Amino acid sequence: MQNLIKQLNTFSEASAGTPVNSTKIIRCQKELVQNDIASIPDEYLELLHHFNAFAWDGSFLFGISPFKDFFLDILHENIFISPPENDKIIILGFNEYDYLAYNSTTSHYQIIDKSEFMVLNIYADCASAIRHILKIEDEYQYI
């Protein structure tokens, strides 16, 4: 994840939210549970400590109560999107065609088609899934 964070710091044309504090994280995690939504995975929380939301070339990563209207809130978006309840997932971001999700039942990150909610790709780590949703070809692109 640290390599991805370093890489994202080099994206001069990206928009990134300021790091989120622990109080907001705890409050959000409680609200997610109250709404029967999976908790934010630890790897994604690590990203939020550097970027509370991120936007790049038509792709978005959600934040926790981000400070600008341009960025999207993870709790609000998951309530609005209302993913199927067969798996315990949380949507973490999207691009024009797909959602980035974490499936807490399988402990995997998933790329899910927006229209069919069909799983297209599965990743064991958050950084690879984020690179997919942001359309970053490899860990050295733009560095």
PLY file of the C-alpha trace (Angstrom):
ply
format ascii 1.0
element vertex 143
property float x
property float y
property float z
element edge 142
property int vertex1
property int vertex2
end_header
0.00 0.00 0.00
2.88 2.37 0.74
4.07 2.13 -2.88
0.57 3.02 -4.10
0.39 6.00 -1.73
3.77 7.25 -2.99
2.59 6.77 -6.56
-0.68 8.65 -6.00
1.26 11.54 -4.45
2.91 12.07 -7.85
-0.40 12.53 -9.71
-0.30 16.29 -10.15
-3.68 16.43 -11.92
-5.53 14.31 -9.35
-7.73 15.69 -6.58
-7.17 14.32 -3.10
-8.89 14.99 0.19
-6.93 15.79 3.34
-6.25 12.83 5.69
-9.14 11.69 7.87
-8.86 11.61 11.66
-9.52 8.62 13.93
-12.70 10.11 15.41
-14.37 10.27 11.99
-13.22 6.73 11.19
-14.71 5.30 14.40
-18.00 7.15 13.88
-18.23 6.00 10.26
-17.46 2.36 11.11
-20.27 2.39 13.70
-22.71 3.92 11.21
-21.76 1.34 8.56
-22.52 -1.49 11.01
-25.83 0.16 11.98
-26.76 0.21 8.28
-25.74 -3.46 7.79
-22.80 -2.50 5.56
-19.40 -4.17 5.86
-16.72 -2.22 7.74
-13.95 -0.41 5.92
-11.01 -2.81 5.54
-7.70 -1.96 7.23
-5.79 -1.50 3.96
-8.30 1.09 2.75
-8.16 2.83 6.14
-4.42 3.17 5.61
-5.15 5.01 2.37
-7.68 7.28 4.12
-4.97 8.35 6.56
-3.23 9.88 3.51
-6.12 10.75 1.17
-9.68 11.18 2.43
-11.13 10.57 -1.04
-9.31 10.62 -4.34
-10.33 11.50 -7.90
-8.32 10.76 -11.01
-9.35 10.76 -14.67
-13.03 9.93 -14.09
-12.42 7.45 -11.27
-13.25 8.10 -7.62
-12.27 6.60 -4.28
-14.68 7.41 -1.46
-13.77 9.24 1.73
-15.31 9.70 5.15
-17.29 12.94 5.32
-14.89 14.58 2.86
-14.49 18.34 3.11
-15.42 19.18 -0.50
-18.71 18.51 -2.28
-16.68 17.11 -5.18
-15.65 14.07 -3.09
-18.07 11.31 -2.16
-18.82 9.95 1.32
-18.44 6.18 1.74
-21.47 5.76 4.02
-23.82 7.87 1.90
-22.74 6.18 -1.33
-23.21 2.67 0.06
-26.71 3.53 1.27
-27.50 5.12 -2.11
-26.01 2.31 -4.26
-27.59 -0.43 -2.13
-25.51 -3.41 -3.30
-27.06 -6.92 -3.26
-27.24 -8.42 0.22
-26.02 -11.92 -0.69
-22.46 -10.99 0.33
-21.26 -8.58 2.99
-19.62 -5.92 0.80
-18.72 -2.27 0.99
-18.30 -0.13 -2.12
-15.06 1.88 -1.90
-15.09 3.70 -5.24
-15.96 3.54 -8.91
-15.10 4.46 -12.47
-17.46 4.89 -15.40
-18.20 1.15 -15.70
-17.31 -0.58 -12.43
-17.38 -0.42 -8.65
-14.46 -1.16 -6.38
-15.74 -3.24 -3.47
-14.46 -5.19 -0.51
-16.17 -8.48 0.30
-15.73 -9.09 4.03
-17.09 -12.65 3.71
-14.26 -13.70 1.40
-11.72 -11.02 2.47
-11.15 -10.03 -1.14
-11.38 -6.84 -3.14
-13.68 -7.03 -6.13
-14.30 -5.13 -9.33
-18.06 -5.27 -9.89
-19.96 -4.29 -13.02
-22.22 -1.33 -12.23
-25.23 -2.44 -14.22
-25.32 -6.18 -13.43
-23.51 -6.24 -10.06
-21.48 -9.11 -11.51
-17.98 -9.70 -10.11
-15.47 -9.14 -12.91
-12.14 -9.38 -11.06
-10.97 -10.43 -7.61
-7.87 -9.11 -5.84
-6.23 -10.25 -2.63
-4.79 -6.79 -1.94
-6.25 -3.31 -1.93
-3.46 -1.63 -3.92
-3.97 -3.86 -6.97
-7.74 -3.31 -6.90
-7.29 0.46 -6.62
-4.85 0.45 -9.53
-7.50 -1.38 -11.56
-10.31 1.07 -10.75
-8.02 4.09 -11.36
-6.71 2.50 -14.59
-3.08 2.56 -13.48
-1.26 -0.09 -15.46
1.55 -0.78 -13.00
3.15 0.52 -9.83
5.68 2.61 -11.76
3.26 4.46 -14.04
3.49 8.28 -13.61
6.51 8.08 -11.30
0 1
1 2
2 3
3 4
4 5
5 6
6 7
7 8
8 9
9 10
10 11
11 12
12 13
13 14
14 15
15 16
16 17
17 18
18 19
19 20
20 21
21 22
22 23
23 24
24 25
25 26
26 27
27 28
28 29
29 30
30 31
31 32
32 33
33 34
34 35
35 36
36 37
37 38
38 39
39 40
40 41
41 42
42 43
43 44
44 45
45 46
46 47
47 48
48 49
49 50
50 51
51 52
52 53
53 54
54 55
55 56
56 57
57 58
58 59
59 60
60 61
61 62
62 63
63 64
64 65
65 66
66 67
67 68
68 69
69 70
70 71
71 72
72 73
73 74
74 75
75 76
76 77
77 78
78 79
79 80
80 81
81 82
82 83
83 84
84 85
85 86
86 87
87 88
88 89
89 90
90 91
91 92
92 93
93 94
94 95
95 96
96 97
97 98
98 99
99 100
100 101
101 102
102 103
103 104
104 105
105 106
106 107
107 108
108 109
109 110
110 111
111 112
112 113
113 114
114 115
115 116
116 117
117 118
118 119
119 120
120 121
121 122
122 123
123 124
124 125
125 126
126 127
127 128
128 129
129 130
130 131
131 132
132 133
133 134
134 135
135 136
136 137
137 138
138 139
139 140
140 141
141 142
